Amino acid sequence: MTLTRSNFFYCYKKHVSDWLTSQGVPFIHIGQEPKSGKIYSLYFINEELQTALEQYKLSK
């Protein structure tokens, strides 16, 4: 299996990343986007992440 950028979710909103972590969704990496300097959390896109993001949207 070849991984591409489309296999990953870049989360630039700390409150969303914190919420995902509280739901047990592990991040792969925390980094800084070189051009903008913005901090992001990187997640592998899978069913666990998709479900957690759907729950997050419903909670707002």
C-alpha positions as CSV (number, residue, x, y, z in Angstrom):
1,M,0.0,0.0,0.0
2,T,1.4,3.4,-1.0
3,L,0.5,6.3,1.3
4,T,-0.2,9.6,-0.2
5,R,-1.2,13.0,1.2
6,S,-4.8,12.0,0.8
7,N,-4.4,9.3,3.4
8,F,-3.8,12.0,6.1
9,F,-5.8,14.7,7.9
10,Y,-4.0,17.9,8.7
11,C,-5.8,19.5,11.7
12,Y,-4.9,23.2,12.1
13,K,-7.5,23.9,14.9
14,K,-6.1,23.1,18.4
15,H,-9.6,22.7,19.9
16,V,-10.5,20.1,17.3
17,S,-7.2,18.3,17.8
18,D,-7.7,18.4,21.6
19,W,-11.3,17.0,21.1
20,L,-10.0,14.2,18.9
21,T,-7.4,13.3,21.5
22,S,-10.0,13.2,24.2
23,Q,-12.0,10.8,22.1
24,G,-9.0,8.4,21.9
25,V,-8.0,9.2,18.3
26,P,-4.2,9.3,18.3
27,F,-2.3,11.8,16.2
28,I,0.8,10.7,14.2
29,H,2.8,13.9,14.4
30,I,2.6,17.6,15.4
31,G,4.4,19.9,13.1
32,Q,4.6,23.4,11.7
33,E,3.7,24.4,8.2
34,P,6.9,26.0,6.7
35,K,5.3,28.9,4.8
36,S,2.6,30.0,7.2
37,G,4.2,28.9,10.5
38,K,0.9,27.4,11.6
39,I,1.0,24.4,13.9
40,Y,-0.9,21.3,12.9
41,S,-1.7,17.8,14.2
42,L,-1.5,15.0,11.6
43,Y,-3.9,12.1,11.7
44,F,-4.2,8.9,9.6
45,I,-7.6,8.9,7.9
46,N,-9.5,5.9,9.1
47,E,-13.0,5.0,10.3
48,E,-12.1,6.0,13.9
49,L,-11.2,9.5,12.8
50,Q,-14.2,9.8,10.5
51,T,-16.6,8.8,13.2
52,A,-15.0,11.2,15.7
53,L,-15.2,14.1,13.3
54,E,-18.8,13.3,12.6
55,Q,-19.5,13.3,16.4
56,Y,-17.6,16.6,16.7
57,K,-19.8,18.2,14.0
58,L,-23.0,17.0,15.7
59,S,-21.8,18.4,19.1
60,K,-21.5,21.9,17.7
